[in-house]
Amino acid sequence: MTPSIAAAIATRLFGHRWWLLAAALISFGAMFAVTLIRPSLAPVAFALVGPLGVVSWALLCVCLWFHPERGNMRPTSRLFGKLPSLVQTALRWYAALFVTLLLIVGLLIFPGFAAFGL
C-alpha cells in the first residue's frame, strides 16, 4: 500500500474511526478476558477474535495517520509538518508499509491459525 492509497482509504473511513476503535478495544478486551478466565482457551480466542482486533486497529491507524485534512502525517500538521520533506516522505512510506504488514497479519495469519487448529 502506498501513502496515496492509504490517504484514499482514510478519506472513506475517517467517519467510522470511532467504530473501528470500539471494535479493536472490544476484541482485545475479549482476548484479555478469555486469557484471564480460561487460559486454555486463549489460543482459540486469539485465532478467532484476533483478526477483528488487528484489522480494525490497522484501519484506525490509516484513518488517523493518512487523512488528507485531519491526519497526523499530513504535510501541514503541527509536528510532522516541521520535518524536512524527505523525512516526511520516508516516514509516510514506513507507516504505509507497517499498516500493510498489520493488515496481512490480520487477514491471513490469524485466520490461518484458526483454520489449521493452531
N, C-alpha and C positions, 0 to 999 in steps of 0.2 A: 504494500500500500504506500502510495506516495503522499506527501503532505497535502497536495491539492485534492486527492481523492478523500483523504481524511477530513478536509475542510468541507467538501460537499456532503459527506455523511454527517458531520457535525451540524451543518445548517439544517438538515432534515430532522435530526434527533434532539436538538437542543431544547425544544419544548417538552420533551419527555425525560429530561435529566433527573427529575425527582422520582419518577417511576423506576428508572434504571438504578438509582441509589437505593430505593426501597427493596428492589429485587435482589441486589447484591447483599445488602445487610441482612435480609431475611434468610437468604440461602447460607451465608456464612454463619449466622446465628444458629440455624438448624444444624449445620455440621458440628458446630461447637457444642450444642446441647446434646446431640447424639453421642459425641465423644465423651462427655461427662457422664451421661446416664448409662449408656451401654457401649463401652469401649470396643466390644467385639463386633459391633455393627458399624464402627467408624469407617472402615474401608468401603463398605457398601454405600454409606451416606456420601462419602467424598466422591465416589464414582457416579452416583445418580444425581446429587444436588450440586456437585462442583461445577458442571458446565454452566448452569444458570448463573452462579455467582461470578465465575471468571468472565463469561461473555458480557454480562451486564456491567461488570466493573470496567472491562476494556472499552465498551461503548460509552460509558460515563467519562472515561479519560479522554476519548476522542472528542466528546462534546465540550468538555471543559478546557481542553488544550487548543483545539484547532478551529473553534468557531471564529469566522472572519471578523465579527464585530465585538464579541464578548470573551473570546478565548484568551487564555493566559500566554499563548505563544504567538500572538499577532504582533506585527512589527510596531504597533503603536501602544502596546501595553506598557505599564509603568516601569517594571523591572526588565522585562525581556527586550523591550524596545531600545534600551540604552546599550545593549551589546552590539558589537560590530556585526555587520550584515553576514559576513562569512560564518561567524559563530552562531548566529540565529539560524542560518540555513542548516548548518551541521546538527544543531540541537533539534530542529524540526524533523530532519530525516531520522535521527536517532530515535526520537519519540515515535515516529510513524512505524519504524521497524520494530520497536518494542511492543507497540499495540498490535501489530500484525502477528508477532510471536505469541502474544497473550491470546489472541483470537484463535490461532491454530491450536494452542493448548486446550482452550475451552471447547472448541468444536470437534477436534479429532482425538486428542489424547485422553481426556476424561471419559468420553463415550466409549473409547476403545477399552478402557479399564472395565467399564460396565459390561460391554459386550463379551469380553473374554473372561469374565468372572474373577478379575484381579488375579 
